[in-house]
């Protein structure tokens, strides 16, 4: 079978969702070998013309098909393609197939789309992040633990095992990088408060003395007692945290965020309380929570109950609104090492990127009006992420740990 026939056969099999694992791997090898991308471009154009135009839902099907094939083949796929919203250029089915094949396998390629030319050109880009030639690595497991006596422990560099003790409590760093608080139930517990803080470009997981788990996103902190001794389990959050609270009907769990308290018994929820966001967003995954806004100045107190799938948004002006159909996957994507966007503005996207890569963002002129939808791994270098955003139409580059963005 010649290479030309291989292209025809393998791409046809792929688009019919009939690829075997061996055929899929063979297709990936051909993509990598086709330096000018002429073979895949031509074959995909033919396939597109043969199948006819289809709507955007078809493109989503192909992305899901490709992802499932990647999982079956156990291949690395750190970057997933982005596309623009309805008011802008849409990727057609064959273009999506081309982009995910090239972007996810070769890594150094991108799809250049022209609104008036749906046959498209695929070109290899030079990996030059900016004038300085600098790149920025992604964030990782980084945090500082501040004990009740004011002493600190750098959790990033600390060895696994018992870090210290507080009374009858052992503070342990597990082999998986978790911070564990183990209480000797035979002795009286202490309620000294500790604080775990993540820097920009850091995240961390902690298991509290009651068994509750908390994941902290970048630039966040959690203040908590070494052990819960009172009638209420109180913690204080800044930034963003995902909570899986251990059930205890006799001892409610309260998360304090500024003038708001999240009251729970046992449940899974996410709180986004960054100061540079427009609101404090509490999103419930399972169980139930009560959101209580305290009386501040002339504002009245407010209380709302959330059910799974709902999100409470407390705006800076004090208004409290409920979104009954929150996008759960988008909210907790960070916990699973992903960025996920759903018709998201460039400014909202860049706030997330800035915190995770610990970089500044410099807008030169008007802020691009693009709104993007897609999913990208948080485990790639910043230059790879920028390549994807450039592919989606955003002009940007890295210079001295700064992302510069400009409009056409």
Order of alpha helices (4+ residues) and beta strands (2+ residues): alpha-alpha-alpha-alpha-beta-alpha-beta-beta-beta-beta-beta-beta-beta-beta-beta-beta-beta-beta-beta-beta-beta-beta-beta-beta-beta-beta-beta-alpha-beta-alpha-beta-beta-alpha-beta-beta
